[in-house]
Amino acid sequence: MAETRTPHTPPALGVAATLLVGTVALYIALVAFGNITDFGTNQQFVRHVLAMDTTFKDDDLMWRAITSQAVQDSAYVAIIVWETLAALVLIAATWLWTRRHPRARQLSTVGLSMLLLLFGAGFVAIGGEWFAMWQSKSWNGLDAATRVIVLTGVVLLATHLPGAAPEDN
């Protein structure tokens, strides 16, 4: 027997997409909130990564180090602003998913792409490779960044599965 559904009953995949986008929205909102309310903890992380003071201190790499605390702190504030904007976009996207709005997928893609850029390009590529964060035993955020990339990537794929978004139905 064929499944019947009323226009007001979202498909299971749409519900899953809503919950997944909402989960990432909650996660990055809490990260941004934590960075704002406990500014000093991750400020030290960013300072150490950019200063490269816990790496192998190879002379061929140390020219990349940024030791100006003003520049380090500006980078950290930029990260927090980006996280906050991504959180707001994903919160709005979650709301659109709950309303079965046709722009839910589009806004989710924007917010999730923002996180992929921050954690992929920002933390893995720039922090991990350019500033040799992988060499640090105490200030290495590559595992955490990879977890966020995987979660975000899975959610992005799930939101793009056929039948997930309202315009697919």
Accessible surface in RSA format (square Angstrom, percent):
REM  Atomic radii and reference values for relative SASA: ProtOr
REM  Chains: A
REM  Algorithm: Lee & Richards
REM  Probe-radius: 1.40
REM  Slices: 20
REM RES _ NUM      All-atoms   Total-Side   Main-Chain    Non-polar    All polar
REM                ABS   REL    ABS   REL    ABS   REL    ABS   REL    ABS   REL
RES MET A   1   243.60 126.2 153.58 101.6  90.02 214.3 130.75 111.2 112.85 149.5
RES ALA A   2    86.58  79.6  62.12  95.9  24.47  55.7  72.19 101.7  14.39  38.1
RES GLU A   3   153.22  88.0 114.87  86.9  38.35  91.3  56.19 108.7  97.03  79.2
RES THR A   4   125.90  89.5 100.41 101.8  25.50  60.8  72.55  97.4  53.36  80.7
RES ARG A   5   112.49  47.2  72.84  37.1  39.65  94.4  21.30  29.1  91.19  55.3
RES THR A   6    80.57  57.3  76.32  77.4   4.26  10.1  73.01  98.1   7.57  11.4
RES PRO A   7   132.64  96.7  92.19  84.0  40.45 147.0 106.44  87.9  26.20 162.8
RES HIS A   8   168.88  92.3 142.53  99.1  26.35  67.4 100.08 103.1  68.80  80.1
RES THR A   9    71.19  50.6  66.25  67.2   4.95  11.8  48.33  64.9  22.86  34.6
RES PRO A  10    50.83  37.0  39.00  35.6  11.83  43.0  41.46  34.2   9.37  58.2
RES PRO A  11    24.81  18.1  20.15  18.4   4.65  16.9  24.81  20.5   0.00   0.0
RES ALA A  12    86.73  79.7  69.82 107.8  16.91  38.5  75.11 105.8  11.63  30.8
RES LEU A  13    57.45  32.0  52.29  37.4   5.16  13.0  54.66  38.4   2.80   7.5
RES GLY A  14     0.40   0.5   0.00   N/A   0.40   0.5   0.40   1.1   0.00   0.0
RES VAL A  15    65.37  43.0  63.50  57.5   1.87   4.5  65.37  56.8   0.00   0.0
RES ALA A  16    39.10  35.9  34.42  53.1   4.68  10.6  38.83  54.7   0.27   0.7
RES ALA A  17     0.57   0.5   0.18   0.3   0.39   0.9   0.32   0.5   0.24   0.6
RES THR A  18    18.25  13.0  17.72  18.0   0.53   1.3  14.29  19.2   3.96   6.0
RES LEU A  19   117.57  65.5 113.81  81.4   3.76   9.5 116.14  81.6   1.44   3.9
RES LEU A  20    54.56  30.4  54.46  39.0   0.10   0.3  54.56  38.3   0.00   0.0
RES VAL A  21     0.00   0.0   0.00   0.0   0.00   0.0   0.00   0.0   0.00   0.0
RES GLY A  22    18.48  22.8   0.00   N/A  18.48  22.8  13.39  36.8   5.09  11.4
RES THR A  23    71.28  50.7  65.84  66.7   5.44  13.0  45.61  61.3  25.68  38.8
RES VAL A  24     0.88   0.6   0.88   0.8   0.00   0.0   0.88   0.8   0.00   0.0
RES ALA A  25     3.39   3.1   3.39   5.2   0.00   0.0   3.39   4.8   0.00   0.0
RES LEU A  26   109.13  60.8 104.10  74.5   5.03  12.6 108.37  76.1   0.76   2.0
RES TYR A  27    79.82  37.3  76.50  43.5   3.33   8.7  59.41  44.6  20.42  25.2
RES ILE A  28     0.00   0.0   0.00   0.0   0.00   0.0   0.00   0.0   0.00   0.0
RES ALA A  29    28.58  26.3  23.17  35.8   5.41  12.3  24.85  35.0   3.73   9.9
RES LEU A  30   106.61  59.4  98.97  70.8   7.64  19.2  99.34  69.8   7.26  19.6
RES VAL A  31    37.26  24.5  28.97  26.2   8.29  20.0  35.92  31.2   1.34   3.6
RES ALA A  32     4.35   4.0   4.35   6.7   0.00   0.0   4.35   6.1   0.00   0.0
RES PHE A  33   127.48  63.8 125.02  77.4   2.46   6.4 126.80  76.9   0.68   2.0
RES GLY A  34    29.09  35.9   0.00   N/A  29.09  35.9  27.72  76.1   1.37   3.1
RES ASN A  35     8.02   5.5   7.56   7.3   0.46   1.1   0.31   0.8   7.71   7.4
RES ILE A  36    97.15  55.3  81.69  60.9  15.45  37.2  82.92  59.7  14.22  38.6
RES THR A  37    86.52  61.5  47.76  48.4  38.76  92.4  45.81  61.5  40.71  61.5
RES ASP A  38    78.28  54.8  73.51  73.2   4.77  11.3  27.42  64.5  50.86  50.7
RES PHE A  39    72.72  36.4  69.06  42.8   3.66   9.5  69.06  41.9   3.66  10.5
RES GLY A  40    34.61  42.7   0.00   N/A  34.61  42.7  27.51  75.5   7.10  15.9
RES THR A  41    81.80  58.2  71.18  72.2  10.62  25.3  62.45  83.9  19.35  29.2
RES ASN A  42    58.66  40.5  58.62  56.6   0.04   0.1   5.66  13.6  53.00  51.2
RES GLN A  43    25.25  14.1  25.07  18.3   0.18   0.4   0.37   0.8  24.88  18.9
RES GLN A  44    69.49  38.9  69.49  50.8   0.00   0.0  31.29  66.6  38.20  29.0
RES PHE A  45    34.79  17.4  34.79  21.5   0.00   0.0  34.79  21.1   0.00   0.0
RES VAL A  46    11.53   7.6  10.08   9.1   1.45   3.5  11.53  10.0   0.00   0.0
RES ARG A  47    45.29  19.0  44.79  22.8   0.50   1.2  11.85  16.2  33.44  20.3
RES HIS A  48    45.65  25.0  44.34  30.8   1.31   3.4  32.45  33.4  13.20  15.4
RES VAL A  49    13.65   9.0   8.65   7.8   5.00  12.0  13.51  11.7   0.14   0.4
RES LEU A  50    19.89  11.1  19.89  14.2   0.00   0.0  19.89  14.0   0.00   0.0
RES ALA A  51    17.31  15.9  14.05  21.7   3.27   7.4  14.05  19.8   3.27   8.7
RES MET A  52     0.93   0.5   0.47   0.3   0.47   1.1   0.93   0.8   0.00   0.0
RES ASP A  53    55.21  38.7  46.60  46.4   8.60  20.3  25.92  61.0  29.29  29.2
RES THR A  54    46.77  33.3  29.25  29.7  17.52  41.8  35.16  47.2  11.61  17.5
RES THR A  55    17.02  12.1   4.19   4.3  12.83  30.6   3.41   4.6  13.61  20.6
RES PHE A  56   134.59  67.3 104.60  64.8  29.99  78.0 112.24  68.0  22.35  64.0
RES LYS A  57   112.61  54.9  98.90  60.7  13.71  32.6  54.48  49.0  58.13  61.9
RES ASP A  58    65.15  45.6  55.31  55.0   9.84  23.3  18.95  44.6  46.19  46.1
RES ASP A  59   129.50  90.7 110.19 109.7  19.32  45.7  35.69  84.0  93.81  93.6
RES ASP A  60   109.73  76.9  97.24  96.8  12.49  29.5  27.20  64.0  82.52  82.3
RES LEU A  61    40.52  22.6  40.52  29.0   0.00   0.0  40.52  28.5   0.00   0.0
RES MET A  62    50.90  26.4  42.70  28.3   8.20  19.5  42.83  36.4   8.07  10.7
RES TRP A  63   170.24  68.3 136.87  66.2  33.37  78.3 137.23  73.2  33.01  53.5
RES ARG A  64    52.59  22.1  44.41  22.6   8.19  19.5   3.45   4.7  49.14  29.8
RES ALA A  65    25.46  23.4   6.18   9.5  19.28  43.9   6.18   8.7  19.28  51.1
RES ILE A  66    55.04  31.3  51.61  38.4   3.43   8.3  55.04  39.6   0.00   0.0
RES THR A  67   103.00  73.3  83.61  84.8  19.39  46.2  50.75  68.2  52.24  79.0
RES SER A  68    51.71  43.7  39.35  52.5  12.36  28.5  39.32  83.7  12.39  17.4
RES GLN A  69   103.82  58.1  98.27  71.8   5.54  13.2  26.66  56.8  77.15  58.5
RES ALA A  70    74.42  68.4  60.37  93.2  14.05  32.0  69.38  97.7   5.03  13.3
RES VAL A  71    74.70  49.2  72.40  65.5   2.30   5.5  74.06  64.3   0.64   1.7
RES GLN A  72     5.05   2.8   4.97   3.6   0.09   0.2   0.07   0.2   4.98   3.8
RES ASP A  73    33.17  23.2  32.95  32.8   0.22   0.5  16.14  38.0  17.03  17.0
RES SER A  74    71.82  60.7  60.85  81.2  10.97  25.3  36.09  76.8  35.74  50.1
RES ALA A  75    34.74  31.9  25.98  40.1   8.76  19.9  33.43  47.1   1.31   3.5
RES TYR A  76     2.23   1.0   2.23   1.3   0.00   0.0   2.23   1.7   0.00   0.0
RES VAL A  77    71.18  46.8  71.13  64.4   0.05   0.1  71.18  61.8   0.00   0.0
RES ALA A  78    59.18  54.4  48.88  75.4  10.30  23.4  54.98  77.4   4.20  11.1
RES ILE A  79    33.43  19.0  31.94  23.8   1.49   3.6  33.27  24.0   0.16   0.4
RES ILE A  80    12.98   7.4  12.98   9.7   0.00   0.0  12.98   9.3   0.00   0.0
RES VAL A  81    77.26  50.8  75.16  68.0   2.10   5.1  77.22  67.1   0.04   0.1
RES TRP A  82    89.99  36.1  89.66  43.4   0.32   0.8  89.07  47.5   0.92   1.5
RES GLU A  83     4.19   2.4   4.19   3.2   0.00   0.0   0.00   0.0   4.19   3.4
RES THR A  84    44.25  31.5  44.07  44.7   0.18   0.4  43.05  57.8   1.20   1.8
RES LEU A  85    85.18  47.4  85.03  60.8   0.15   0.4  85.03  59.7   0.15   0.4
RES ALA A  86     0.00   0.0   0.00   0.0   0.00   0.0   0.00   0.0   0.00   0.0
RES ALA A  87     4.74   4.4   4.74   7.3   0.00   0.0   4.74   6.7   0.00   0.0
RES LEU A  88   104.37  58.1  99.19  71.0   5.18  13.0  99.61  70.0   4.76  12.8
RES VAL A  89    32.92  21.7  30.20  27.3   2.72   6.6  32.88  28.6   0.04   0.1
RES LEU A  90     0.00   0.0   0.00   0.0   0.00   0.0   0.00   0.0   0.00   0.0
RES ILE A  91    86.14  49.0  84.37  62.9   1.77   4.3  84.95  61.2   1.19   3.2
RES ALA A  92    41.98  38.6  36.04  55.6   5.94  13.5  41.71  58.7   0.27   0.7
RES ALA A  93     0.00   0.0   0.00   0.0   0.00   0.0   0.00   0.0   0.00   0.0
RES THR A  94    27.89  19.8  27.89  28.3   0.00   0.0  27.89  37.5   0.00   0.0
RES TRP A  95   150.57  60.4 147.59  71.4   2.98   7.0 126.39  67.4  24.18  39.2
RES LEU A  96    24.36  13.6  24.36  17.4   0.00   0.0  24.36  17.1   0.00   0.0
RES TRP A  97     1.08   0.4   0.00   0.0   1.08   2.5   0.00   0.0   1.08   1.8
RES THR A  98    83.78  59.6  52.03  52.7  31.76  75.7  53.75  72.2  30.03  45.4
RES ARG A  99   156.19  65.6 130.07  66.3  26.12  62.2  20.78  28.4 135.40  82.1
RES ARG A 100    53.25  22.4  42.97  21.9  10.28  24.5  35.83  49.0  17.42  10.6
RES HIS A 101    71.14  38.9  68.49  47.6   2.64   6.8  42.57  43.9  28.57  33.2
RES PRO A 102    80.13  58.4  72.58  66.2   7.54  27.4  72.59  59.9   7.54  46.9
RES ARG A 103   139.50  58.6 138.77  70.7   0.73   1.7  39.73  54.3  99.77  60.5
RES ALA A 104     0.00   0.0   0.00   0.0   0.00   0.0   0.00   0.0   0.00   0.0
RES ARG A 105    37.03  15.5  37.03  18.9   0.00   0.0  12.63  17.3  24.40  14.8
RES GLN A 106    99.81  55.8  92.93  67.9   6.89  16.4  40.75  86.7  59.06  44.8
RES LEU A 107    49.65  27.6  49.32  35.3   0.33   0.8  49.60  34.8   0.05   0.1
RES SER A 108     0.00   0.0   0.00   0.0   0.00   0.0   0.00   0.0   0.00   0.0
RES THR A 109    39.77  28.3  39.77  40.3   0.00   0.0  39.49  53.0   0.28   0.4
RES VAL A 110    73.01  48.0  68.40  61.9   4.61  11.1  72.41  62.9   0.60   1.6
RES GLY A 111     0.00   0.0   0.00   N/A   0.00   0.0   0.00   0.0   0.00   0.0
RES LEU A 112     0.00   0.0   0.00   0.0   0.00   0.0   0.00   0.0   0.00   0.0
RES SER A 113    40.20  34.0  39.47  52.7   0.72   1.7  27.33  58.2  12.87  18.0
RES MET A 114    21.64  11.2  21.30  14.1   0.34   0.8  16.65  14.2   4.99   6.6
RES LEU A 115     0.54   0.3   0.01   0.0   0.53   1.3   0.18   0.1   0.36   1.0
RES LEU A 116    48.76  27.2  43.13  30.9   5.63  14.2  44.14  31.0   4.62  12.4
RES LEU A 117   104.64  58.3 100.77  72.1   3.87   9.7 102.37  71.9   2.26   6.1
RES LEU A 118    17.24   9.6  12.60   9.0   4.63  11.6  17.24  12.1   0.00   0.0
RES PHE A 119    15.19   7.6  15.19   9.4   0.00   0.0  15.19   9.2   0.00   0.0
RES GLY A 120    19.53  24.1   0.00   N/A  19.53  24.1  16.90  46.4   2.62   5.9
RES ALA A 121    44.44  40.9  37.58  58.0   6.86  15.6  41.15  58.0   3.29   8.7
RES GLY A 122    25.54  31.5   0.00   N/A  25.54  31.5  18.71  51.3   6.83  15.3
RES PHE A 123    32.97  16.5  32.71  20.3   0.26   0.7  32.97  20.0   0.00   0.0
RES VAL A 124    51.87  34.1  51.19  46.3   0.68   1.6  51.19  44.5   0.68   1.8
RES ALA A 125    48.96  45.0  42.55  65.7   6.41  14.6  45.69  64.3   3.27   8.7
RES ILE A 126    90.45  51.5  89.85  66.9   0.60   1.5  90.45  65.1   0.00   0.0
RES GLY A 127     6.64   8.2   0.00   N/A   6.64   8.2   6.64  18.2   0.00   0.0
RES GLY A 128     0.40   0.5   0.00   N/A   0.40   0.5   0.40   1.1   0.00   0.0
RES GLU A 129   110.82  63.6 105.00  79.4   5.82  13.9  44.80  86.7  66.02  53.9
RES TRP A 130   107.97  43.3 105.71  51.2   2.26   5.3  95.19  50.8  12.78  20.7
RES PHE A 131    10.73   5.4  10.20   6.3   0.53   1.4  10.20   6.2   0.53   1.5
RES ALA A 132     0.82   0.8   0.82   1.3   0.00   0.0   0.82   1.2   0.00   0.0
RES MET A 133     2.52   1.3   0.75   0.5   1.77   4.2   1.98   1.7   0.54   0.7
RES TRP A 134   124.34  49.9 108.68  52.6  15.66  36.8 101.29  54.0  23.05  37.4
RES GLN A 135    16.62   9.3   8.01   5.9   8.61  20.5   1.60   3.4  15.02  11.4
RES SER A 136     5.41   4.6   2.23   3.0   3.17   7.3   2.55   5.4   2.85   4.0
RES LYS A 137   208.04 101.5 168.63 103.5  39.41  93.8 119.40 107.5  88.64  94.4
RES SER A 138    78.68  66.5  47.67  63.6  31.01  71.4  46.07  98.1  32.61  45.7
RES TRP A 139    66.27  26.6  65.37  31.6   0.90   2.1  58.08  31.0   8.20  13.3
RES ASN A 140    62.96  43.4  34.95  33.8  28.01  67.4  10.71  25.8  52.25  50.5
RES GLY A 141    13.46  16.6   0.00   N/A  13.46  16.6  11.49  31.5   1.97   4.4
RES LEU A 142    33.76  18.8  33.66  24.1   0.10   0.3  33.76  23.7   0.00   0.0
RES ASP A 143   108.63  76.1 104.96 104.5   3.67   8.7  24.41  57.4  84.22  84.0
RES ALA A 144    44.89  41.3  42.31  65.3   2.59   5.9  42.63  60.0   2.27   6.0
RES ALA A 145     2.40   2.2   1.40   2.2   1.00   2.3   1.69   2.4   0.71   1.9
RES THR A 146    68.31  48.6  68.31  69.3   0.00   0.0  51.84  69.6  16.47  24.9
RES ARG A 147   156.51  65.7 148.39  75.6   8.12  19.3  75.83 103.6  80.68  48.9
RES VAL A 148     8.89   5.9   7.66   6.9   1.23   3.0   8.89   7.7   0.00   0.0
RES ILE A 149    47.42  27.0  46.18  34.4   1.24   3.0  46.67  33.6   0.75   2.0
RES VAL A 150    87.38  57.5  82.16  74.4   5.22  12.6  87.08  75.7   0.30   0.8
RES LEU A 151    62.13  34.6  58.26  41.7   3.87   9.7  61.84  43.4   0.29   0.8
RES THR A 152     0.43   0.3   0.43   0.4   0.00   0.0   0.33   0.4   0.10   0.1
RES GLY A 153    18.73  23.1   0.00   N/A  18.73  23.1  18.60  51.0   0.13   0.3
RES VAL A 154    80.74  53.1  78.65  71.2   2.09   5.0  79.25  68.9   1.50   4.1
RES VAL A 155     0.00   0.0   0.00   0.0   0.00   0.0   0.00   0.0   0.00   0.0
RES LEU A 156    34.46  19.2  34.39  24.6   0.07   0.2  34.39  24.1   0.07   0.2
RES LEU A 157   127.46  71.0 124.85  89.3   2.61   6.6 125.39  88.1   2.08   5.6
RES ALA A 158    14.08  12.9  12.24  18.9   1.84   4.2  13.61  19.2   0.47   1.3
RES THR A 159     0.00   0.0   0.00   0.0   0.00   0.0   0.00   0.0   0.00   0.0
RES HIS A 160    84.36  46.1  64.45  44.8  19.91  50.9  46.34  47.8  38.02  44.2
RES LEU A 161    83.28  46.4  82.81  59.2   0.47   1.2  83.28  58.5   0.00   0.0
RES PRO A 162   117.55  85.7  99.56  90.8  17.99  65.4 105.02  86.7  12.53  77.9
RES GLY A 163    21.85  26.9   0.00   N/A  21.85  26.9  19.54  53.6   2.31   5.2
RES ALA A 164     0.00   0.0   0.00   0.0   0.00   0.0   0.00   0.0   0.00   0.0
RES ALA A 165     0.00   0.0   0.00   0.0   0.00   0.0   0.00   0.0   0.00   0.0
RES PRO A 166    22.17  16.2  10.40   9.5  11.77  42.8  11.94   9.9  10.23  63.6
RES GLU A 167    90.19  51.8  53.68  40.6  36.51  86.9  52.99 102.5  37.20  30.4
RES ASP A 168    58.82  41.2  22.69  22.6  36.12  85.4  12.00  28.2  46.81  46.7
RES ASN A 169    89.28  61.6  25.54  24.7  63.73 153.5  48.56 116.9  40.71  39.4
END  Absolute sums over single chains surface
CHAIN  1 A     9404.9       7965.3       1439.6       6661.8       2743.1
END  Absolute sums over all chains
TOTAL          9404.9       7965.3       1439.6       6661.8       2743.1
